[in-house]
Amino acid sequence: MDRAAVEALARANGFDRVRVARVGPEAPDAAAFDRWLHAGHHATMGWMAQHREARLDPSTRLAGARSALVLSIAHHHRRPPDPGGLTGMVARYAWGRDYHNLVGRRLRKLRRALDDAGVPSWGGVDSAPILERAWARAAGTGFQGKNTLIISPGRTSYFFLAVVFVPLDLAPDAPVGDHCGRCTQCISGCPTRAFPSPWVLDANRCVSYWTIEADTMPPPELRAGFGRWVFGCDVCQEVCPHNHHPDDPDEDDLLPRHAWLDLAATILTPDDQLVLRTTGTPLRRAAPRRLKRNALVVLGNLARTEAGLLGRDAALAAVRHALTHDAPVVRQAAVWASARFDGGIPASDPDPHVAAEIRRCADTPPGL
């Protein structure tokens, strides 16, 4: 099977772009990945260090792997108008259907088509042990921006990636040269200063990490940086000059159904109902306890804004409800939010982390 036939199969199965990189003895950027792990920039995401051998050598999963097919699907949509009030923002990639389901289904169909043609394969989306951004850079899907994301020059960085390895010698694409130049808008624009240097992301300070992956309450010094981000963060992409006018994809599954979340409703909705509401969307990954924690952090950030002042009664009703939640991290976030609204704090709590938050808020001037 030649490259033209492979590309035709990929497009027939719903992928926008196909690029090819040659598979060598080690994955691209393997040394940088190891340095990143050694520095602890993956925070509590221990799974990033698992299956290292497969990440760095795809031939451990597919003997004779010769080419990497880097596949992409654009997901950008313009953000719907701000509804105002006590609402929080969701990152663009999570506005529609869960991309693991969307991309994964198309990937499975492509791999079946390859298998029918006598071509074995192995691959996946970002949940598989694959350095998908490294392969995308090597295949010329885009260049790696200083925000660590793959950017198609002058077009967009809003796209999902998948990688499939095949035992075929396909003509590779050339990498794209750097198009960041002297620009550092993503670094200076990051609300929590999560980039210690260009091309390096420290998840320990990243809003996306804290709102999606982390189980604990973010450190006090980072909370204000969350702003209104209740799930993920797009700031480093929104400020990028390459993303000023991206096209919207013709994908009903990616329409912006969850661009904004009602904070009080998120907090007051029973956990089991919240699971049902988020099923089939990326929001499900955060689980109710994290979504409610995030909503409370955003509420705290809104406390002294016009929206917070006007919605103070509704906010405090939600906060007081959260103070009785089974999950300590939700109660801890509720303590902080209540203090921000000058709504009073509990005298005590059996959980040590919540108790520590109570002491901290009691010793902190109002509003901080």
N, C-alpha and C positions, 0 to 999 in steps of 0.2 A: 504494500500500500504506500503510495507516495504522499507528499505533503498536501497537494491539492485535494486529494480524497479525504485526508484526515481533517483538513479545514472545513470541507463541505459537510462532513458528519457533525463537527462541532457546531457549526452554524445551524444546521438542520435541527439540532437538539437545544437551541435556544441561547447560545453564547454569542455575545456581540463581537468579541475580538479573539483571535487566536495568535499566539506568538510561540516561538520554539527556542529552547536553550539546549545546548549539548550537555549531556550528563558526563561528568568526569569522576575521578576517584573520591572527590569530596564536594559537598554542596557549596554553592557560592556563599561568601560571607560567613563561613563556618567559624573562623577565628574571632570575628566580631561578635557572633552569637555567644561563644564561650566567654569572651570578656564581659559581655553584658550580664550573663548569669553569675560570673565570679564576683561582679560588683554588687550583686544583690538587687539589681534594678527590676527584677521580676517580682519583687515583694513576696507576697504569700502564694503566688501562683506556682506551686511546686511542680505542677504538671508540665510546665515549660521545660523543666530539666529532665523529665522522663522520656524514655525512648530516644535518647540522644543519638544512638547509633543509626536509627532509621531516619532521623531528621538530617543527619549529616551524610548519610550514604543510602540513597533510595534502593540500591541493588540488594540491600538486606531484605526488602519487601518484594522486589521484582528482579529476579536474577536476569542479568543481561540488559538492564535498563540502559538505553542509549540516548533518548531524547525526552525532554520535559515539555509537555504542552501546557502553556499558561493561558488560562481561559478567564474571561472577565465579562461581567454584566453590570451595566451602569445602573445606579439607583437614585441619582439626584432628583429631587423635586423642590420647587420653591416653597419656603415655609409659609403655611397659611397665616393669615393675619393674627396678630396677638390678641387673644380674647380678653386680656387684662385680668384684673382681679387676682385671686389666689390661685394662680396656675403656674405650672413648671414646664420647662422645655425638655424635649426628648431629642436625642441625636438622630440625624436624618436616616441612618441605616436601619433604624428600628421603627420607622413610621408604618411599615406595611407588614407583610408576611415574614415569618422568620426565614432569613436567608439560608440557614442550614437546611431547611426543608426545600426551599425554592431551588437553590443551586444544587443541593444534594440530589434531588430528583432528576434534574437534567444531567447531572454527572453520571448517575447510575444508567440512564438511558444511553448516554454516549459510550460508556464502557461496555454495555451489552452489545451495542452496534459494532464496536471494535472487536469484541470477542467473536461475534458472528462472522466477522471478516478474517478470523484466525489470528488476531493480534491481542495477546494478553496485555493487561495493564494494571496499574495500581495508582491510586491518587485520592484526593479529598479536598475539603475546604479547610478552614483554619482549625477545625477540631481534630484533624488528623496530624500526625507527627511529621509535618512538612514545613520548611521555611519558605512559605509561599511568597513573601515579599522579596526575598533574596532571588528566587527563581524568576519572579516578575521583572526585577531589575536586570538580571542576566539576559532575559529574553527580549528586552526592549519594549515591554508593555508600558513602561514609563521610567522616569528617573526617581531615585529615592530622595525625597525632599528632606530638609533639615528637621522636619517634624516626624521623620522616619517613615512616612507614608509614600506609596508609589503614586506619582503624579504624571499624567499624560500631558505633555507640555502644551499650554495654551488651551487645554480642553477641560480636564477635571481630575480630581482624585477620588470622586464619589463613585466607586465601583467595587463590586465583590470579586474576589479572586478564587480560583480553583486551579489545581495542578494535577495533571495526569502523566505518569511515566509510562513509556512504551519502549519495546526493544527494536525500534526502527531508527535507521540513520536518516533523519530528516534535516534538510537545510536549516541551520539556525539563523535567528535574527541577531542583529548587532545591538548591543546595549545603547541606550540613549544617553548622551552626554548631560552633564549637570546644567540645569536651567534655574537654579536658585540664585547664582551669582552672589552679590553682596546682600541680598534681601534676608532679613531676619525677623520678618513680621510675625511668623509663627512662634518664634522663641520669645520675643518681647510681648506678644499678645496672650500667651498662656496665663490664665488667671491664677495658677498655683505654682508657676515657675517649675514645670516638670521636665524641662530640658536643661540638664547641667552643661551640655555642650551641643553643638549642631550634630544631627544624626544620632543622638542618644536620648532615649526617653526613660526617665526614672518613674516607674509605675507607682512608687511610694508616694509620689506627689501628684499623680494624674487623677483628674476628676472622673474620667471613665473607669479607671480601676476602682476607685472608691465607691462609685455608685452602682457598679455591676458585680465586681468580683469580691471585694473585701467584706468580711463578716462583722467587723467592728466599727465603732464610731470613728470618723476621721478626726485627726488631731485638731485642737481648737484653732491653731494658726492657719489651717487650710479651709475651714468652713466657710468663711466669707467669700473665698474664691469660687465656691460652687455657684454663687449667684442664683440663677433660676434653673440650673441644670438638675433635673430630677432623674435622668437616666442618660448616661454618656455625656459627651461634650464634642462640639464641632468647631470650637474657636480656632484651632490651628489650621483648619481647612477653610473656614469662613474668611479669614484674613489673607489667605493665599491669593496672589494675583492670578494664578492659573485657574482659579475657581470663580471668577467674577461673572461669567456668563455661560455656565454649562447647560447643555440641552437636557430637557426632561425626557426620560425613557418612556416608551410606549408599553408599559407594564402595569396592568391592573393590580397585580399582587403587591406592587410597591407604592401604590397611592398613599398619600399622607393621612392615614386614619388615626394615628396616635402622636401627632406632632406636639400636642399640648396635653397635660394631665391636670385635672382638677385636684388640687392638693388635699382639701378637706375630704372630698369624696374618696380619694385613695386611702386616707387614714381611717375613715369611718367604715369602709366596706369590709365585711368579715373576710378573713383570710381565704376561706374556701371559695368564696365568690370571686375574690380577686384572682385566684388561680384560674378559674374558669374564664374570666374576662381577658386574661393575658395569654391563654393557651393559643399556640400557633403564631405567636409574635415573639420577637426578641426580648420583650419585657418579662417573659416568663422566667428567664435566667436569673433575674434579680431576686425572685421569690418575694412573697408578701412582706417579710420582715425587713428586707433591704429597701423595697419600694417605699414602705412606710417610714423607715428611717430617713431616706432621701427626701421624702415629702416634708418631713418635719424640719430637716436642715434648711430646705428652701423656705419654708414658712418663717423660720427664724431670721433668715436673710431679708425677708420682706417686712419684718416687724415694724421698721421705722420708715418704710416707704408709704406713699399715698395708698397703695393697694392694701398694705398691712393695717394702716390706721382705719381705713374704711371697713375692712373686713375683720377687725379685731375680735368681735364677738364670735364669729364663725370659726376663726382660727383657734381661739382659746377653747371652744367647745371640742374641736378635733384634738387639740393637745391634751385636754383633760381625759378624753376617751383613751388616748394612746398611753397615758400614765398607768392604765390598768392592763396593758397588753402582756401576754405571756412571755414574749421575747424581751430579754433585758436590753438589747440594743435599741429597741423601739422606745422603751421607757427612758433610756438614757438620752435619746434624741429629743424626747418630749420634755424632759427636764430642761435641756438647753433652750428649746424653742419657747417654753413657758417663761423662762428667765428673760429672754429677749423681748417678750411682750409685757414684761413686768407683771406676769400673771401669777406669781408665786411659785414656789417649788415645794415638793414633799419634804417632810422632816427626815425621812429615812427610806431605805430600800434594802431588801435582803441581799441583792446582788452587789458584789464589791465594785464593779465598774459603774453601776448606776449611783451607788453611794458616793463614789469618788467624784462623779459629775455633780451631784448635789452639793458636796463640799466646795468644789471649784466654783460653781455658780454663786454660792453663798458668799464666797470671798472675792468675787469679781464685781467691779462696778456695773450697774445696769447698762445693757446695750453692748457689752463686750463679749 
